[in-house]
């Protein structure tokens, strides 16, 4: 009997397993489509089959919206203190330290300046990965400073929201940020400086109750959850079934709460067009 041994396998199973283990493949949570990470990134973090908008952070949004090499970060290392000596499953100070290490961010928002198709802008973007994008004293302060920068340069302000609401660990201080940011944004209106708010999935709680819904234009990504209280809380409070798609972008557009729903691929072009129209 003749024996033979294949010198090279046609399909390398080890390589396939390694790719998956290394996070090279992404599964869409909406339709189950499998995508290679490079394919997913090239598609601006959208599902190649159903167009689902994956949640992304400030680094990705700045890369998508701003011209290459133009972003300059402001107030990078401002970080929260612990005014209440708050402890839940761990001390708040420890939670902040751990999140800074794991996320390489100092809080739930990054701000800076840049150019969008040649137009100078001041931009702020929240990061849901930092304690659920919660709004505490640092978020309020950095948005306020971004407004001050916009007032100084006369450049439009763009804020990208992704938030679970006010940060409970800072108590009333976090709630004060609603009034603080709203008052600051009123100054932009007085000076006729454009403010565009971009709402992503999710934008809830104190952010929705303040700066996120105060734009001259409020733009949402498709199927984003935009609410003050979540659907489950409202259903429990009212005891009624909610309409299909309740508190999603499409529902809010139909009922006049937002101005546009814009696919992430078209977001930079849409904002540029709006800025050219209102700044002319």
C-alpha positions in Angstrom: 0.0 0.0 0.0 1.4 3.4 -1.0 1.4 6.0 1.8 1.8 9.7 1.1 1.8 12.8 3.1 0.6 16.2 1.9 3.5 18.7 2.3 1.1 21.7 2.5 -2.5 22.0 3.4 -4.8 23.7 1.0 -6.6 25.6 3.8 -4.8 26.7 6.9 -7.2 26.2 9.8 -4.7 27.6 12.2 -4.6 30.9 10.3 -8.4 31.2 10.3 -8.6 30.6 14.0 -5.8 33.1 14.6 -7.6 35.8 12.6 -10.7 35.4 14.6 -8.8 35.3 17.9 -7.0 38.5 17.0 -10.2 40.3 16.3 -9.8 40.4 12.5 -13.4 39.6 11.9 -16.4 41.7 13.0 -20.0 40.4 13.3 -22.9 42.8 12.7 -25.2 42.8 15.7 -28.2 43.7 13.5 -28.0 41.2 10.6 -25.2 38.8 11.7 -23.0 39.5 8.7 -19.3 38.7 9.1 -16.8 41.3 7.9 -13.1 41.5 7.9 -11.9 44.3 10.1 -10.1 46.1 7.3 -13.3 45.9 5.1 -15.4 47.2 8.1 -13.0 50.1 8.7 -12.9 51.1 5.0 -16.7 51.2 5.1 -16.5 53.8 8.0 -17.5 51.2 10.6 -20.8 50.4 8.9 -22.1 46.9 8.1 -21.4 46.1 4.5 -24.7 44.3 4.2 -27.4 46.2 6.2 -25.6 49.6 6.8 -25.8 49.3 10.6 -23.8 52.1 12.2 -21.5 50.6 14.8 -20.7 52.8 17.8 -17.2 54.4 17.4 -15.2 56.9 19.5 -13.8 60.4 19.1 -10.6 59.2 17.3 -12.6 57.6 14.5 -15.0 60.5 14.2 -12.2 63.0 13.9 -10.5 60.9 11.3 -13.8 60.7 9.3 -14.8 64.3 9.6 -11.7 66.4 9.6 -9.1 67.0 6.9 -5.9 65.0 7.4 -3.4 66.5 9.8 -5.6 69.4 10.9 -6.8 68.3 14.3 -5.3 70.0 17.3 -6.5 68.8 20.7 -7.4 71.2 23.5 -7.4 70.7 27.3 -6.4 67.1 26.9 -5.5 66.2 30.5 -8.3 67.8 32.4 -9.7 65.0 34.7 -12.5 64.7 37.3 -12.0 64.9 41.0 -14.1 63.0 43.6 -16.1 65.7 45.4 -18.4 63.3 47.2 -15.9 60.5 48.0 -18.3 58.3 46.1 -18.1 54.5 46.3 -20.3 52.0 44.6 -18.7 48.7 43.5 -15.4 50.6 43.7 -14.2 54.1 44.7 -14.9 56.7 42.1 -11.2 57.7 42.1 -10.2 54.1 41.3 -12.8 53.9 38.6 -11.4 57.1 37.0 -7.9 55.8 37.2 -8.8 52.4 35.7 -10.8 53.9 32.9 -8.0 56.3 32.0 -5.6 53.3 31.7 -8.0 51.1 29.7 -9.3 53.8 27.3 -6.3 56.1 27.1 -8.7 59.0 27.5 -8.9 61.4 30.4 -12.7 61.8 30.4 -15.7 61.2 28.2 -15.1 64.0 25.7 -12.3 65.3 23.5 -12.2 68.8 22.1 -10.0 70.6 19.6 -9.8 72.5 16.4 -9.5 71.4 12.8 -10.6 71.9 9.2 -13.5 70.3 7.4 -13.1 70.5 3.6 -11.0 73.6 4.3 -13.5 75.2 6.7 -12.1 75.9 10.2 -14.2 74.4 13.0 -14.1 73.9 16.7 -15.1 70.3 17.4 -16.0 68.2 20.5 -16.8 64.4 20.5 -17.9 62.2 23.4 -16.6 58.7 24.0 -19.1 56.2 25.2 -16.3 54.0 26.3 -15.4 56.3 29.2 -17.9 55.4 31.9 -20.8 55.2 29.4 -20.1 58.6 28.0 -21.5 60.1 31.2 -21.5 63.9 31.6 -19.7 65.1 34.7 -17.8 68.3 35.5 -15.1 67.7 32.9 -17.5 67.2 30.0 -19.3 70.5 30.9 -16.1 72.4 31.4 -14.6 71.2 28.1 -17.7 72.0 26.1 -17.7 75.5 27.7 -14.1 76.0 26.8 -14.8 74.8 23.2 -17.6 77.5 23.1 -15.1 80.1 24.3 -12.7 79.0 21.5 -15.4 79.3 18.9 -16.4 82.8 20.2 -12.7 83.8 19.9 -12.0 82.4 16.5 -15.6 82.9 15.1 -15.3 79.3 13.8 -18.5 77.1 13.8 -18.9 74.6 16.7 -19.6 70.9 16.1 -20.5 68.6 19.0 -20.9 64.8 18.5 -22.9 63.3 21.3 -22.7 59.7 22.6 -23.9 59.6 26.2 -25.7 57.5 28.8 -26.6 60.7 30.8 -25.3 62.6 33.8 -22.6 61.0 35.9 -24.2 59.9 39.2 -20.8 59.7 41.0 -20.7 63.6 40.9 -24.2 64.2 42.1 -25.6 67.7 41.7 -22.3 68.9 40.1 -23.0 66.7 37.1 -26.6 68.1 36.8 -25.2 71.7 36.9 -23.5 71.0 33.6 -26.9 71.1 31.9 -27.3 74.8 32.8 -23.7 75.6 32.3 -23.4 74.2 28.7 -26.9 75.7 27.7 -25.9 79.1 28.9 -22.6 79.0 27.1 -24.3 77.9 23.8 -26.7 80.9 24.1 -23.7 83.1 23.6 -22.9 81.5 20.3 -26.5 82.3 19.2 -26.0 85.9 20.2 -22.9 86.2 18.1 -24.5 84.4 15.2 -21.8 81.6 15.2 -23.2 78.3 13.9 -23.5 75.3 16.2 -24.2 71.9 14.7 -25.1 69.0 17.0 -24.6 65.4 15.8 -26.5 62.7 17.8 -25.2 59.2 17.7 -26.3 55.9 19.3 -27.1 56.4 22.2 -27.7 60.0 23.2 -29.7 60.0 26.4 -30.2 61.7 29.8 -28.6 65.0 30.6 -26.9 65.4 27.3 -30.2 65.2 25.5 -31.7 67.6 28.0 -29.0 70.2 27.3 -26.4 70.8 24.6 -27.2 67.8 22.3 -30.6 69.2 21.3 -29.7 72.9 21.1 -28.0 72.9 17.7 -28.9 75.3 14.9 -29.0 72.0 13.1 -29.6 68.7 15.0 -28.3 65.8 12.8 -28.7 62.1 13.8 -27.2 59.0 12.5 -29.7 56.3 11.3 -31.5 54.3 14.0 -29.7 56.1 16.9 -31.4 55.9 20.3 -32.1 59.6 21.3 -34.0 60.1 24.5 -34.1 61.6 28.0 -35.4 58.4 29.8 -35.0 55.1 28.1 -38.0 53.1 26.5 -38.1 50.6 29.4 -38.4 53.3 32.0 -41.1 55.1 30.1 -43.0 51.9 29.6 -42.8 51.1 33.3 -44.0 54.6 34.2 -46.9 54.7 31.7 -47.9 51.1 31.7 -48.4 51.3 27.9 -46.8 49.6 24.9 -44.6 52.1 23.0 -44.9 52.7 19.2 -42.5 50.8 16.9 -39.1 52.5 16.7 -40.0 54.8 19.6 -37.1 57.2 20.4 -35.1 56.2 17.4 -33.8 58.8 14.8 -36.5 58.1 12.3 -39.3 58.5 14.9 -37.8 61.8 16.1 -37.4 63.1 12.6 -41.1 62.3 11.8 -42.1 64.2 15.0 -39.9 67.2 14.4 -37.3 66.8 17.1 -34.3 66.6 14.7 -33.6 68.2 11.4 -31.8 65.5 9.4 -30.8 61.8 9.5 -27.5 61.5 7.7 -25.5 58.3 6.9 -22.0 58.5 8.3 -20.5 58.3 4.8 -22.3 61.5 3.9 -21.8 63.4 7.2 -18.7 65.4 6.3 -20.3 66.5 3.0 -23.6 67.4 4.6 -22.0 69.5 7.4 -19.8 71.3 4.9 -22.8 72.1 2.7 -24.7 73.5 5.7 -21.8 75.6 6.9 -21.3 77.1 3.4 -24.9 78.0 3.3 -25.2 79.6 6.8 -21.8 81.2 6.8 -22.1 82.8 3.3 
